Amino acid sequence: MKSLKILSLSLMSAIVLSSCLVDDDVQELEGAFASTPYVVGFKNNTSNPFFLTNGETQIHSESVSFFGGQGFANSPSVDVTYEIDPSSTAVAGTDFDFENSNQTMTIP
């Protein structure tokens, strides 16, 4: 009976400990994250700027967070590609506009 308890405990321990193994494959990162050591994201999840609708052009800037590079400085610069959410109801050129229309920016 004692050996049955020890055998059961050993079997349960082996099952529990084998589930803790790291099985994440670094090569299977999603999308473009696999091809770059850098990740750029917005500092805030949402932005609610207020503008006067007096016909003048208003400028709004957003801060971005820069991660990665394995502790090295980004030299000379990092090119970032961004996209507009296709489900957005804002119309490009009417509700918003970017300085460059190629949907890229450079972080110096």
C-alpha positions as CSV (number, residue, x, y, z in Angstrom):
1,M,0.0,0.0,0.0
2,K,2.9,2.3,0.9
3,S,4.6,1.7,-2.5
4,L,1.3,2.4,-4.3
5,K,1.1,5.8,-2.6
6,I,4.7,6.6,-3.5
7,L,4.1,5.5,-7.1
8,S,1.0,7.6,-7.3
9,L,2.7,10.6,-5.8
10,S,5.6,10.2,-8.2
11,L,3.3,9.9,-11.2
12,M,1.3,13.0,-10.1
13,S,4.5,15.0,-9.6
14,A,5.8,14.1,-13.0
15,I,2.5,15.2,-14.6
16,V,2.4,18.5,-12.7
17,L,6.1,19.3,-13.3
18,S,6.0,18.5,-17.0
19,S,3.1,21.0,-17.5
20,C,5.5,23.8,-16.3
21,L,7.9,23.3,-19.2
22,V,8.4,26.3,-21.4
23,D,7.1,25.3,-24.8
24,D,7.0,28.7,-26.5
25,D,8.9,28.6,-29.7
26,V,10.6,31.9,-30.3
27,Q,10.6,31.4,-34.0
28,E,6.8,31.4,-34.1
29,L,6.2,35.0,-33.2
30,E,3.2,36.6,-34.8
31,G,3.3,38.8,-37.9
32,A,6.1,41.4,-38.3
33,F,7.3,41.0,-34.7
34,A,9.5,38.1,-35.9
35,S,11.4,40.3,-38.3
36,T,12.4,43.2,-36.0
37,P,14.1,43.6,-32.6
38,Y,12.0,46.7,-32.0
39,V,8.4,47.3,-31.0
40,V,6.8,50.7,-31.2
41,G,3.5,51.5,-29.6
42,F,1.4,54.3,-28.4
43,K,1.9,55.5,-24.8
44,N,-1.8,55.8,-24.2
45,N,-4.6,53.4,-25.3
46,T,-6.9,56.2,-26.3
47,S,-6.6,59.9,-27.2
48,N,-9.4,62.5,-27.1
49,P,-8.1,65.8,-28.4
50,F,-10.4,68.8,-28.6
51,F,-10.2,71.2,-31.5
52,L,-12.0,74.3,-32.5
53,T,-13.8,74.1,-35.8
54,N,-12.9,77.5,-37.0
55,G,-11.4,76.5,-40.3
56,E,-7.8,76.6,-39.1
57,T,-5.5,73.6,-39.3
58,Q,-5.0,72.1,-35.8
59,I,-2.0,70.0,-34.9
60,H,-2.1,67.0,-32.6
61,S,0.9,65.0,-31.5
62,E,1.0,61.6,-29.9
63,S,3.8,60.1,-27.8
64,V,5.1,56.7,-28.7
65,S,6.9,54.1,-26.6
66,F,9.9,52.4,-28.0
67,F,10.9,48.9,-26.8
68,G,13.6,46.5,-27.9
69,G,17.0,46.9,-29.4
70,Q,18.5,44.6,-26.7
71,G,19.8,47.6,-24.8
72,F,21.4,49.3,-27.8
73,A,20.7,52.7,-29.1
74,N,18.7,52.9,-32.3
75,S,21.4,54.1,-34.6
76,P,21.0,55.7,-37.0
77,S,17.2,55.5,-36.9
78,V,14.2,53.2,-36.9
79,D,11.6,53.3,-39.6
80,V,8.1,52.6,-38.4
81,T,5.1,51.6,-40.6
82,Y,1.6,52.3,-39.3
83,E,-1.9,51.6,-40.5
84,I,-5.3,53.2,-40.0
85,D,-8.0,51.0,-38.5
86,P,-10.3,50.0,-41.4
87,S,-13.3,50.0,-39.0
88,S,-12.7,53.7,-38.3
89,T,-15.5,56.1,-39.3
90,A,-13.1,59.0,-39.8
91,V,-12.4,60.0,-43.4
92,A,-8.7,60.5,-44.4
93,G,-8.2,64.1,-45.7
94,T,-11.5,65.3,-44.2
95,D,-11.4,64.3,-40.5
96,F,-7.6,63.7,-40.3
97,D,-4.4,64.0,-42.3
98,F,-0.8,63.0,-41.8
99,E,2.3,64.9,-42.8
100,N,3.4,62.1,-45.1
101,S,0.9,59.9,-46.9
102,N,3.1,56.8,-47.2
103,Q,2.1,55.6,-43.6
104,T,5.7,55.5,-42.4
105,M,7.7,57.6,-39.9
106,T,11.2,57.6,-38.7
107,I,12.3,57.7,-35.0
108,P,15.7,59.4,-34.9
